[in-house]
C-alpha cells in the first residue's frame, strides 16, 4: 500500500491498524504508536505492504514498511503478530517487498534488527541479508541493533 496520495482520514485509519499490529508483535519498549506510524506514512518514499491473510478481528496479521530513496531502501519496520508466526507470512511479506523494491530500481536494502531477535535474524540471513554494522544501545531498552544489508 502506498500512502502518499490518500486522504488524511484513510492515512489515520491505516496508522491505527499498523500500530495495533506493531503492538501485538513487539515488546512495549519497541512498539510504535499510531502517531509514529502516521508520521512515517507521510514521509516521501514510504510504502506499506499488508499480509494477504486476515487475522481474528479482521486485521491483517502483519505488514512491512519500507522507505525508498533513489536506488537504496530501508526496511523501517516489519511486524507479524505472534499468533500467526512460523506460517510463512513474514517470509512472503519480505519476498513481495523485495520484488517491489527491485521493480522500483532499488539496488541495496538496509535494516536494523534487535541483536537478540533470533527469529528475525534467521529470516533476514535466509533472505540474503548480511550484517554490516552494529548500533550500540539503539533501542529504548538499551538493546543493540544489527545493521544488515542486501544487494538486489
DSSP file (Angstrom, degrees, kcal/mol; ACC not computed):
  #  RESIDUE AA STRUCTURE BP1 BP2  ACC     N-H-->O    O-->H-N    N-H-->O    O-->H-N    TCO  KAPPA ALPHA  PHI   PSI    X-CA   Y-CA   Z-CA
    1    1 A X              0   0    0      0, 0.0    47,-3.9     0, 0.0     2,-0.6   0.000 360.0 360.0 360.0 126.9    0.0    0.0    0.0
    2    2 A X  B     -A   47   0A   0     45,-0.2     3,-0.3     1,-0.1    45,-0.2  -0.904 360.0-171.9-100.2 125.6    1.4    3.4   -0.9
    3    3 A X    >   +     0   0    0     43,-0.7     3,-1.1    -2,-0.6    -1,-0.1   0.359  55.3 102.5-100.4   5.5    0.1    6.1    1.3
    4    4 A X  T 3  S+     0   0    0     42,-0.3    -1,-0.2     1,-0.2    43,-0.0   0.774  90.9  29.9 -62.8 -29.2    1.5    9.2   -0.4
    5    5 A X  T 3  S+     0   0    0     -3,-0.3     2,-0.3     2,-0.1    -1,-0.2   0.031  91.9 111.7-123.4  27.8   -1.8   10.2   -2.1
    6    6 A X  S <  S-     0   0    0     -3,-1.1     5,-0.1     1,-0.1    -3,-0.0  -0.733  73.4 -93.2-103.8 153.5   -4.5    9.1    0.2
    7    7 A X     >  -     0   0    0     -2,-0.3     4,-2.5     1,-0.1     3,-0.5  -0.188  35.5-112.8 -60.5 153.9   -6.8   11.3    2.3
    8    8 A X  H  > S+     0   0    0      1,-0.2     4,-2.5     2,-0.2     5,-0.2   0.844 115.8  56.0 -57.8 -36.9   -5.8   12.1    5.9
    9    9 A X  H  > S+     0   0    0      2,-0.2     4,-2.0     1,-0.2    -1,-0.2   0.880 110.0  45.4 -66.1 -35.9   -8.7   10.1    7.4
   10   10 A X  H  > S+     0   0    0     -3,-0.5     4,-2.7     2,-0.2    -2,-0.2   0.912 112.1  51.3 -71.5 -42.3   -7.6    7.0    5.5
   11   11 A X  H  X S+     0   0    0     -4,-2.5     4,-2.6     1,-0.2    -2,-0.2   0.894 110.0  50.9 -60.2 -39.5   -3.9    7.6    6.5
   12   12 A X  H  X S+     0   0    0     -4,-2.5     4,-2.3     2,-0.2    -1,-0.2   0.923 110.5  47.6 -64.5 -44.6   -5.1    7.9   10.1
   13   13 A X  H  X S+     0   0    0     -4,-2.0     4,-2.2     2,-0.2    -2,-0.2   0.898 112.5  50.2 -62.9 -40.1   -7.0    4.6    9.9
   14   14 A X  H  X S+     0   0    0     -4,-2.7     4,-2.8     2,-0.2    -2,-0.2   0.924 109.2  51.3 -63.2 -43.9   -4.0    2.9    8.3
   15   15 A X  H  X S+     0   0    0     -4,-2.6     4,-2.4     1,-0.2    -2,-0.2   0.893 109.5  50.4 -60.7 -40.7   -1.8    4.3   11.1
   16   16 A X  H  X S+     0   0    0     -4,-2.3     4,-2.1     2,-0.2    -1,-0.2   0.919 111.4  48.2 -63.7 -43.6   -4.1    2.9   13.8
   17   17 A X  H  X S+     0   0    0     -4,-2.2     4,-2.2     2,-0.2    -2,-0.2   0.938 112.6  47.8 -61.5 -47.8   -4.1   -0.5   12.1
   18   18 A X  H  X S+     0   0    0     -4,-2.8     4,-2.8     1,-0.2    -1,-0.2   0.895 110.4  52.2 -61.9 -40.0   -0.3   -0.6   11.8
   19   19 A X  H  X S+     0   0    0     -4,-2.4     4,-2.6    -5,-0.2    -1,-0.2   0.885 108.4  51.2 -64.1 -38.4    0.0    0.5   15.4
   20   20 A X  H  X S+     0   0    0     -4,-2.1     4,-1.7     2,-0.2    -2,-0.2   0.932 113.2  44.5 -63.5 -45.3   -2.3   -2.4   16.6
   21   21 A X  H  X S+     0   0    0     -4,-2.2     4,-1.6     1,-0.2    -2,-0.2   0.932 114.2  49.8 -63.5 -45.2   -0.3   -4.9   14.6
   22   22 A X  H  X S+     0   0    0     -4,-2.8     4,-1.8     1,-0.2    -2,-0.2   0.900 108.7  52.6 -61.3 -42.5    3.0   -3.5   15.9
   23   23 A X  H  < S+     0   0    0     -4,-2.6    -1,-0.2     1,-0.2    -2,-0.2   0.861 110.6  47.7 -63.5 -35.8    1.8   -3.5   19.5
   24   24 A X  H  < S+     0   0    0     -4,-1.7    58,-0.5     1,-0.2    -1,-0.2   0.800 116.4  44.5 -72.7 -27.4    0.9   -7.2   19.2
   25   25 A X  H  < S+     0   0    0     -4,-1.6     2,-0.3    -3,-0.1    -2,-0.2   0.702 110.0  49.9 -93.2 -21.0    4.2   -8.1   17.6
   26   26 A X  S  < S-     0   0    0     -4,-1.8     5,-0.1    -5,-0.1    53,-0.0  -0.840  83.6-101.7-123.7 154.3    6.8   -6.2   19.8
   27   27 A X    >>  -     0   0    0     -2,-0.3     3,-2.4     1,-0.1     4,-0.7  -0.336  48.2-100.9 -64.4 157.2    7.6   -5.7   23.4
   28   28 A X  G >4 S+     0   0    0      1,-0.3     3,-1.1     2,-0.2    -1,-0.1   0.842 121.5  58.2 -50.7 -41.0    6.4   -2.4   24.9
   29   29 A X  G 34 S+     0   0    0      1,-0.2   111,-0.5   110,-0.0    -1,-0.3   0.650 112.1  41.1 -68.5 -13.4    9.8   -0.8   24.7
   30   30 A X  G <4 S+     0   0    0     -3,-2.4    -1,-0.2   109,-0.1    -2,-0.2   0.409  88.5 117.0-112.3  -0.6    9.9   -1.4   20.9
   31   31 A X    <<  -     0   0    0     -3,-1.1     2,-0.5    -4,-0.7    -8,-0.1  -0.414  51.3-148.8 -76.3 144.3    6.3   -0.5   20.0
   32   32 A X        -     0   0    0    -13,-0.1    -9,-0.2   -14,-0.1   -10,-0.1  -0.944  16.0-141.0-109.3 131.6    5.4    2.4   17.7
   33   33 A X     >  -     0   0    0     -2,-0.5     4,-2.2   -11,-0.1     5,-0.2  -0.231  31.7 -93.0 -85.1 177.8    2.1    4.2   18.3
   34   34 A X  H  > S+     0   0    0      1,-0.2     4,-2.9     2,-0.2     5,-0.2   0.850 124.3  55.9 -61.4 -36.3   -0.3    5.5   15.7
   35   35 A X  H  > S+     0   0    0      2,-0.2     4,-2.3     1,-0.2    -1,-0.2   0.924 108.3  47.5 -63.1 -43.7    1.2    9.0   15.8
   36   36 A X  H  > S+     0   0    0      2,-0.2     4,-2.2     1,-0.2    -2,-0.2   0.909 113.4  48.7 -62.6 -42.0    4.7    7.5   14.9
   37   37 A X  H  X S+     0   0    0     -4,-2.2     4,-2.9     2,-0.2    -2,-0.2   0.918 110.4  50.7 -63.8 -43.3    3.1    5.4   12.1
   38   38 A X  H  X S+     0   0    0     -4,-2.9     4,-1.3     1,-0.2    -2,-0.2   0.902 109.6  50.8 -62.1 -41.6    1.3    8.5   10.8
   39   39 A X  H  < S+     0   0    0     -4,-2.3     4,-0.4     1,-0.2     3,-0.3   0.926 113.0  45.7 -61.5 -45.3    4.5   10.5   10.7
   40   40 A X  H >< S+     0   0    0     -4,-2.2     3,-1.5     1,-0.2    -2,-0.2   0.911 108.7  55.5 -65.1 -42.4    6.3    7.7    8.9
   41   41 A X  H 3< S+     0   0    0     -4,-2.9    -1,-0.2     1,-0.3    -2,-0.2   0.787 104.2  55.6 -61.8 -27.0    3.5    7.3    6.4
   42   42 A X  T 3< S+     0   0    0     -4,-1.3    -1,-0.3    -3,-0.3    -2,-0.2   0.584  86.6 103.2 -81.9 -10.2    3.7   11.0    5.5
   43   43 A X  S X  S-     0   0    0     -3,-1.5     3,-1.5    -4,-0.4     2,-0.0  -0.453  84.2 -99.3 -74.8 144.5    7.4   10.8    4.6
   44   44 A X  T 3  S+     0   0    0      1,-0.2    -1,-0.1    -2,-0.1     3,-0.1  -0.351 105.1  17.4 -60.5 139.7    8.4   10.7    0.9
   45   45 A X  T 3  S+     0   0    0      1,-0.3    23,-2.3    22,-0.1     2,-0.4   0.466  89.7 134.4  82.0   1.9    9.1    7.3   -0.5
   46   46 A X  E <   + B   0  67A   0     -3,-1.5   -43,-0.7    21,-0.2     2,-0.3  -0.703  24.4 166.7 -90.2 134.4    7.4    5.3    2.3
   47   47 A X  E     -AB   2  66A   0     19,-2.7    19,-2.6    -2,-0.4     2,-0.4  -0.957  20.0-147.8-140.7 161.3    5.1    2.4    1.4
   48   48 A X  E     - B   0  65A   0    -47,-3.9     2,-0.5    -2,-0.3    17,-0.2  -0.988   1.7-160.1-132.4 137.4    3.5   -0.4    3.3
   49   49 A X  E     - B   0  64A   0     15,-2.3    15,-2.0    -2,-0.4     2,-0.3  -0.980  14.7-152.2-113.1 130.2    2.6   -3.9    2.3
   50   50 A X  E     - B   0  63A   0     -2,-0.5    13,-0.3    13,-0.2    -2,-0.0  -0.737  28.5 -98.9 -96.8 149.7    0.0   -5.8    4.4
   51   51 A X        -     0   0    0     11,-2.7    11,-0.1    -2,-0.3    -1,-0.1  -0.357  26.4-131.0 -61.2 146.0   -0.1   -9.5    4.7
   52   52 A X  S    S+     0   0    0     37,-0.1    -1,-0.1     8,-0.1    -2,-0.0   0.810  83.9  81.9 -69.8 -30.8   -2.7  -11.2    2.4
   53   53 A X  S    S-     0   0    0      1,-0.0     2,-0.4    36,-0.0     8,-0.4  -0.208  75.6-131.8 -72.2 164.9   -4.2  -13.2    5.2
   54   54 A X        -     0   0    0      6,-0.2     6,-0.2     7,-0.1     5,-0.1  -0.983  17.3-151.3-120.8 131.9   -6.7  -11.9    7.7
   55   55 A X    >   -     0   0    0      4,-3.7     3,-2.0    -2,-0.4     4,-0.0  -0.345  42.5 -66.1 -89.7 174.8   -6.4  -12.5   11.4
   56   56 A X  G >  S+     0   0    0      1,-0.3     3,-0.5     2,-0.2    -1,-0.2  -0.366 126.4  34.0 -57.3 140.9   -9.1  -12.7   14.0
   57   57 A X  G 3  S-     0   0    0      1,-0.2    -1,-0.3    -3,-0.1     3,-0.1   0.375 125.9 -87.0  88.9  -4.9  -10.9   -9.4   14.3
   58   58 A X  G <  S+     0   0    0     -3,-2.0    -1,-0.2     1,-0.3    -2,-0.2   0.355  88.9 128.7  89.4  -6.2  -10.4   -8.8   10.6
   59   59 A X    <   -     0   0    0     -3,-0.5    -4,-3.7    -5,-0.1    -1,-0.3  -0.457  68.1-103.0 -79.7 154.4   -7.0   -7.1   10.7
   60   60 A X        -     0   0    0     -6,-0.2    -6,-0.2    -2,-0.1    -1,-0.1  -0.531  28.3-134.5 -66.6 144.4   -4.1   -8.2    8.6
   61   61 A X  S    S+     0   0    0     -8,-0.4    20,-3.1    -2,-0.2     2,-0.3   0.456  76.1   5.0 -85.5   1.3   -1.7  -10.2   10.8
   62   62 A X  E     - C   0  80A   0     18,-0.2   -11,-2.7    -9,-0.2     2,-0.3  -0.992  55.5-171.7-171.3 166.5    1.4   -8.4    9.5
   63   63 A X  E     -BC  50  79A   0     16,-2.3    16,-2.5    -2,-0.3     2,-0.4  -0.980  14.8-142.7-158.7 164.1    3.0   -5.7    7.5
   64   64 A X  E     -BC  49  78A   0    -15,-2.0   -15,-2.3    -2,-0.3     2,-0.5  -0.998  13.4-157.5-133.6 133.6    6.3   -4.4    6.2
   65   65 A X  E     -BC  48  77A   0     12,-3.1    11,-2.0    -2,-0.4    12,-1.3  -0.951  15.8-179.4-115.4 127.9    7.1   -0.7    5.9
   66   66 A X  E     -BC  47  75A   0    -19,-2.6   -19,-2.7    -2,-0.5     2,-0.5  -0.936  19.7-153.6-129.3 145.6    9.8    0.5    3.5
   67   67 A X  E     -BC  46  74A   0      7,-2.5     7,-2.3    -2,-0.3     2,-0.5  -0.988  14.5-158.4-119.3 123.5   11.3    3.8    2.6
   68   68 A X  E     + C   0  73A   0    -23,-2.3     2,-0.4    -2,-0.5     5,-0.2  -0.870  12.4 178.2-103.1 131.0   12.8    4.1   -0.9
   69   69 A X  E >   - C   0  72A   0      3,-3.3     3,-2.2    -2,-0.5     2,-0.2  -0.911  62.2 -60.8-133.6 103.7   15.4    6.7   -1.7
   70   70 A X  T 3  S-     0   0    0     -2,-0.4    -1,-0.0     1,-0.3     0, 0.0  -0.403 120.5 -14.0  57.8-120.6   16.8    6.6   -5.2
   71   71 A X  T 3  S+     0   0    0     -2,-0.2    36,-3.6    35,-0.1    37,-1.7   0.250 127.6  74.2 -99.2  14.2   18.5    3.2   -5.6
   72   72 A X  E <   -Cd  69 108A   0     -3,-2.2    -3,-3.3    34,-0.2     2,-0.3  -0.897  57.1-172.2-122.5 155.7   18.5    2.4   -1.9
   73   73 A X  E     -Cd  68 109A   0     35,-2.1    37,-2.5    -2,-0.3     2,-0.4  -0.971  10.7-151.4-142.0 157.3   15.8    1.4    0.5
   74   74 A X  E     -Cd  67 110A   0     -7,-2.3    -7,-2.5    -2,-0.3     2,-0.9  -0.998  17.8-134.9-130.1 130.5   15.4    0.9    4.2
   75   75 A X  E     -Cd  66 111A   0     35,-2.7    37,-0.5    -2,-0.4    -9,-0.3  -0.774  23.8-173.0 -80.1 111.2   13.0   -1.5    5.9
   76   76 A X  E     -     0   0A   0    -11,-2.0     2,-0.3    -2,-0.9    -1,-0.2   0.904  63.0 -16.2 -76.5 -43.4   11.7    0.8    8.6
   77   77 A X  E     -C   65   0A   0    -12,-1.3   -12,-3.1    -3,-0.1     2,-0.3  -0.977  54.1-167.4-160.5 157.8    9.7   -1.8   10.5
   78   78 A X  E     +C   64   0A   0     -2,-0.3     2,-0.4   -14,-0.2   -14,-0.2  -0.951  15.5 178.1-152.7 119.8    8.3   -5.3    9.9
   79   79 A X  E     +C   63   0A   0    -16,-2.5   -16,-2.3    -2,-0.3     2,-0.4  -0.990  15.6 177.3-138.1 136.1    5.7   -7.0   12.1
   80   80 A X  E     -C   62   0A   0     -2,-0.4   -18,-0.2   -18,-0.2     5,-0.1  -0.997  38.9-113.6-131.3 130.0    3.9  -10.3   12.2
   81   81 A X    >   -     0   0    0    -20,-3.1     3,-1.7    -2,-0.4     4,-0.3  -0.316  24.4-120.3 -65.2 145.1    1.5  -11.0   15.1
   82   82 A X  G >  S+     0   0    0    -58,-0.5     3,-1.2     1,-0.3    -1,-0.1   0.808 106.2  66.8 -56.5 -33.9    2.7  -13.9   17.4
   83   83 A X  G 3  S+     0   0    0      1,-0.3    -1,-0.3   -22,-0.0    -2,-0.1   0.732 111.3  33.4 -63.2 -21.7   -0.5  -15.9   16.8
   84   84 A X  G X  S+     0   0    0     -3,-1.7     3,-0.7   -23,-0.2     5,-0.4   0.252  87.4 127.0-120.1  13.0    0.4  -16.5   13.1
   85   85 A X  T <   +     0   0    0     -3,-1.2    -3,-0.0    -4,-0.3    -4,-0.0  -0.290  64.1  34.8 -68.1 158.1    4.2  -16.6   13.2
   86   86 A X  T 3  S+     0   0    0      1,-0.1    -1,-0.2     0, 0.0    -4,-0.0   0.722  89.5 101.4  69.2  25.1    6.0  -19.6   11.6
   87   87 A X  S <  S-     0   0    0     -3,-0.7    -2,-0.1     0, 0.0    -1,-0.1   0.272 101.3-101.3-115.5   7.4    3.4  -19.9    8.8
   88   88 A X  S  > S+     0   0    0     -4,-0.0     4,-2.4     3,-0.0     5,-0.2   0.478  88.4 121.5  89.0   2.2    5.4  -18.1    6.1
   89   89 A X  H  > S+     0   0    0     -5,-0.4     4,-2.6     2,-0.2     5,-0.2   0.935  77.7  44.2 -65.4 -46.3    3.7  -14.8    6.4
   90   90 A X  H  > S+     0   0    0      2,-0.2     4,-2.6     1,-0.2     5,-0.2   0.915 113.3  50.7 -64.0 -43.5    6.8  -12.9    7.2
   91   91 A X  H  > S+     0   0    0      2,-0.2     4,-2.4     1,-0.2    -1,-0.2   0.907 112.1  48.3 -60.3 -42.4    8.8  -14.6    4.5
   92   92 A X  H  X S+     0   0    0     -4,-2.4     4,-2.9     2,-0.2     5,-0.3   0.927 111.4  49.2 -64.7 -46.0    6.1  -13.8    2.0
   93   93 A X  H  X S+     0   0    0     -4,-2.6     4,-2.4     1,-0.2    -2,-0.2   0.923 112.9  47.6 -59.3 -44.5    5.9  -10.1    3.0
   94   94 A X  H  X S+     0   0    0     -4,-2.6     4,-2.6     2,-0.2    -2,-0.2   0.922 113.4  47.4 -64.1 -44.3    9.7   -9.8    2.8
   95   95 A X  H  X S+     0   0    0     -4,-2.4     4,-2.2     2,-0.2    -2,-0.2   0.925 113.4  47.4 -64.1 -45.1    9.8  -11.5   -0.7
   96   96 A X  H  X S+     0   0    0     -4,-2.9     4,-2.2     1,-0.2    -1,-0.2   0.905 113.4  49.0 -62.3 -41.1    6.9   -9.4   -2.0
   97   97 A X  H  X S+     0   0    0     -4,-2.4     4,-2.6    -5,-0.3    -2,-0.2   0.916 110.0  50.3 -65.4 -43.6    8.6   -6.2   -0.7
   98   98 A X  H  X S+     0   0    0     -4,-2.6     4,-2.4     1,-0.2    -1,-0.2   0.891 110.1  51.1 -62.2 -39.7   11.9   -7.1   -2.2
   99   99 A X  H  X S+     0   0    0     -4,-2.2     4,-2.2     2,-0.2    -1,-0.2   0.910 110.9  48.2 -64.4 -42.4   10.3   -7.8   -5.6
  100  100 A X  H  X S+     0   0    0     -4,-2.2     4,-1.4     2,-0.2    -2,-0.2   0.903 111.2  50.5 -64.4 -40.5    8.6   -4.4   -5.4
  101  101 A X  H  <>S+     0   0    0     -4,-2.6     5,-2.5     2,-0.2     4,-0.3   0.915 109.1  51.3 -63.6 -41.4   11.8   -2.6   -4.5
  102  102 A X  H ><5S+     0   0    0     -4,-2.4     3,-1.6     1,-0.2    -2,-0.2   0.918 108.4  51.4 -61.1 -43.4   13.6   -4.3   -7.4
  103  103 A X  H 3<5S+     0   0    0     -4,-2.2    -1,-0.2     1,-0.3    -2,-0.2   0.804 106.7  55.6 -62.5 -28.0   10.9   -3.1   -9.8
  104  104 A X  T 3<5S-     0   0    0     -4,-1.4    -1,-0.3    -3,-0.2    -2,-0.2   0.446 124.5-104.1 -84.0  -0.3   11.4    0.4   -8.4
  105  105 A X  T < 5 +     0   0    0     -3,-1.6    -3,-0.2     1,-0.3     2,-0.2   0.582  65.1 157.1  90.9  10.4   15.1    0.3   -9.2
  106  106 A X      < +     0   0    0     -5,-2.5    -1,-0.3    -6,-0.2   -34,-0.2  -0.486  16.7 176.6 -69.8 137.3   16.4   -0.3   -5.7
  107  107 A X        +     0   0    0    -36,-3.6    45,-3.1     1,-0.3     2,-0.4   0.676  65.2  35.9-110.5 -28.9   19.8   -2.0   -5.7
  108  108 A X  E     -dE  72 151A   0    -37,-1.7   -35,-2.1    43,-0.2     2,-0.4  -0.993  61.9-164.4-134.0 134.8   20.6   -2.0   -1.9
  109  109 A X  E     -dE  73 150A   0     41,-2.9    41,-2.2    -2,-0.4     2,-0.3  -0.961   9.0-171.7-119.5 134.8   18.3   -2.6    1.1
  110  110 A X  E     +dE  74 149A   0    -37,-2.5   -35,-2.7    -2,-0.4     2,-0.3  -0.822   8.9 164.3-118.9 159.8   19.2   -1.8    4.7
  111  111 A X  E     -dE  75 148A   0     37,-1.6    37,-2.9    -2,-0.3     2,-0.4  -0.968  27.7-133.0-162.4 162.3   17.6   -2.5    8.0
  112  112 A X  E     - E   0 147A   0    -37,-0.5     2,-0.3    -2,-0.3    35,-0.2  -0.971  24.6-179.6-118.4 141.8   18.2   -2.6   11.7
  113  113 A X  E     - E   0 146A   0     33,-1.7    33,-3.2    -2,-0.4    -2,-0.0  -0.998  37.5 -95.3-141.1 141.2   17.1   -5.5   13.9
  114  114 A X  E >   - E   0 145A   0     -2,-0.3     3,-2.0    31,-0.2    31,-0.2  -0.290  31.2-130.0 -57.2 134.5   17.5   -6.1   17.6
  115  115 A X  T 3  S+     0   0    0     29,-2.7    -1,-0.2     1,-0.3    30,-0.1   0.758 107.3  50.5 -58.5 -27.4   20.6   -8.2   18.3
  116  116 A X  T 3  S+     0   0    0     28,-0.3     2,-1.5     1,-0.1    -1,-0.3   0.345  79.9 102.4 -95.1   6.8   18.5  -10.6   20.5
  117  117 A X    <>  +     0   0    0     -3,-2.0     4,-2.6     1,-0.2     5,-0.2  -0.589  44.2 171.1 -91.7  76.7   15.8  -11.2   17.9
  118  118 A X  H  > S+     0   0    0     -2,-1.5     4,-2.5     1,-0.2    -1,-0.2   0.869  71.9  52.5 -58.3 -43.2   17.0  -14.6   16.7
  119  119 A X  H  > S+     0   0    0      1,-0.2     4,-2.2     2,-0.2    -1,-0.2   0.927 112.8  44.8 -61.8 -42.1   13.9  -15.4   14.6
  120  120 A X  H  > S+     0   0    0      2,-0.2     4,-2.8     1,-0.2     5,-0.2   0.918 112.7  51.3 -66.9 -42.3   14.1  -12.1   12.6
  121  121 A X  H  X S+     0   0    0     -4,-2.6     4,-2.7     1,-0.2     5,-0.2   0.909 110.1  49.9 -59.9 -41.7   17.9  -12.5   12.2
  122  122 A X  H  X S+     0   0    0     -4,-2.5     4,-2.5    -5,-0.2    -1,-0.2   0.916 111.3  49.0 -63.5 -43.1   17.4  -16.1   10.9
  123  123 A X  H  X S+     0   0    0     -4,-2.2     4,-1.3     2,-0.2    -2,-0.2   0.945 113.1  46.4 -60.9 -48.4   14.8  -14.8    8.4
  124  124 A X  H  <>S+     0   0    0     -4,-2.8     5,-2.7     1,-0.2     3,-0.3   0.911 112.8  49.3 -63.7 -42.5   17.0  -12.0    7.2
  125  125 A X  H ><5S+     0   0    0     -4,-2.7     3,-1.7     1,-0.2    -1,-0.2   0.924 110.1  51.1 -61.8 -42.8   20.0  -14.2    6.8
  126  126 A X  H 3<5S+     0   0    0     -4,-2.5    -1,-0.2     1,-0.3    -2,-0.2   0.754 107.2  55.2 -67.0 -22.0   18.0  -16.8    4.9
  127  127 A X  T 3<5S-     0   0    0     -4,-1.3    -1,-0.3    -3,-0.3    -2,-0.2   0.344 128.0 -96.8 -91.7   5.5   16.8  -14.0    2.6
  128  128 A X  T < 5S+     0   0    0     -3,-1.7    23,-0.3     1,-0.3     2,-0.2   0.557  74.9 143.2  95.5   8.5   20.4  -13.0    1.8
  129  129 A X      < -     0   0    0     -5,-2.7     2,-0.4    -6,-0.2    -1,-0.3  -0.566  31.1-159.7 -79.9 146.5   21.0  -10.1    4.2
  130  130 A X  E     -F  149   0A   0     19,-2.6    19,-2.4    -2,-0.2     2,-0.4  -0.967  23.7-111.4-124.7 143.6   24.4   -9.8    5.8
  131  131 A X  E     +F  148   0A   0     -2,-0.4    17,-0.3    17,-0.2     3,-0.1  -0.592  37.9 168.3 -72.9 129.8   25.3   -7.9    9.0
  132  132 A X  E     -     0   0A   0     15,-3.3     2,-0.3    -2,-0.4    16,-0.2   0.372  60.1  -4.7-122.3  -1.0   27.4   -4.8    8.1
  133  133 A X  E     -F  147   0A   0     14,-1.3    14,-2.3     2,-0.0     2,-0.4  -0.986  56.5-123.9-174.7 177.1   27.4   -3.0   11.4
  134  134 A X  E     -F  146   0A   0     -2,-0.3     2,-0.7    12,-0.2    12,-0.2  -0.986  10.3-154.9-141.9 127.3   26.2   -2.7   15.0
  135  135 A X  E >   -F  145   0A   0     10,-3.2    10,-2.4    -2,-0.4     3,-1.0  -0.903  23.7-139.8-103.9 109.0   24.4    0.2   16.6
  136  136 A X  T 3  S-     0   0    0     -2,-0.7     8,-0.1     1,-0.3     7,-0.1  -0.415  79.3  -0.7 -70.1 140.0   25.0    0.1   20.3
  137  137 A X  T 3  S+     0   0    0      5,-0.5    -1,-0.3    -2,-0.1     7,-0.2   0.833  84.4 150.6  51.9  39.3   22.1    1.0   22.7
  138  138 A X    <   +     0   0    0     -3,-1.0     6,-0.2     5,-0.6     2,-0.2   0.875  50.5  62.2 -70.0 -40.7   19.9    1.6   19.6
  139  139 A X  S >  S-     0   0    0      4,-2.3     3,-2.7     1,-0.1  -109,-0.1  -0.524  93.3-110.3 -91.0 156.0   16.6    0.6   21.2
  140  140 A X  T 3  S+     0   0    0   -111,-0.5    -1,-0.1     1,-0.3  -110,-0.1   0.771 118.7  56.4 -55.5 -27.4   15.0    2.4   24.2
  141  141 A X  T 3  S-     0   0    0   -112,-0.1    -1,-0.3     2,-0.1    -3,-0.1   0.387 123.3-104.3 -86.4   5.5   15.6   -0.7   26.4
  142  142 A X  S <  S+     0   0    0     -3,-2.7    -5,-0.5     1,-0.3    -4,-0.2   0.399  70.8 148.2  90.8  -2.7   19.4   -0.5   25.6
  143  143 A X        -     0   0    0     -6,-0.2    -4,-2.3    -7,-0.1    -5,-0.6  -0.389  46.7-120.9 -67.0 141.7   19.4   -3.4   23.2
  144  144 A X        -     0   0    0     -7,-0.2   -29,-2.7    -6,-0.2     2,-0.4  -0.437  20.9-136.8 -76.1 155.7   21.9   -3.2   20.3
  145  145 A X  E     -EF 114 135A   0    -10,-2.4   -10,-3.2   -31,-0.2     2,-0.5  -0.961   6.1-137.6-116.3 134.1   20.8   -3.3   16.7
  146  146 A X  E     -EF 113 134A   0    -33,-3.2   -33,-1.7    -2,-0.4     2,-0.6  -0.780  17.7-141.3 -84.0 128.2   22.4   -5.2   13.9
  147  147 A X  E     -EF 112 133A   0    -14,-2.3   -15,-3.3    -2,-0.5   -14,-1.3  -0.826  26.0-171.0 -90.3 125.7   22.7   -3.2   10.7
  148  148 A X  E     -EF 111 131A   0    -37,-2.9   -37,-1.6    -2,-0.6     2,-0.3  -0.862   9.6-169.4-122.5 153.5   22.0   -5.5    7.8
  149  149 A X  E     -EF 110 130A   0    -19,-2.4   -19,-2.6    -2,-0.3     2,-0.4  -0.991   5.7-174.9-141.8 147.5   22.3   -5.1    4.1
  150  150 A X  E     -E  109   0A   0    -41,-2.2   -41,-2.9    -2,-0.3     2,-0.4  -0.989  18.4-140.7-141.8 134.6   21.3   -6.9    1.0
  151  151 A X  E      E  108   0A   0     -2,-0.4   -43,-0.2   -23,-0.3   -44,-0.1  -0.742 360.0 360.0 -87.6 141.0   22.0   -6.2   -2.7
  152  152 A X              0   0    0    -45,-3.1   -44,-0.1    -2,-0.4    -1,-0.1   0.414 360.0 360.0 -98.3 360.0   19.1   -6.9   -5.0
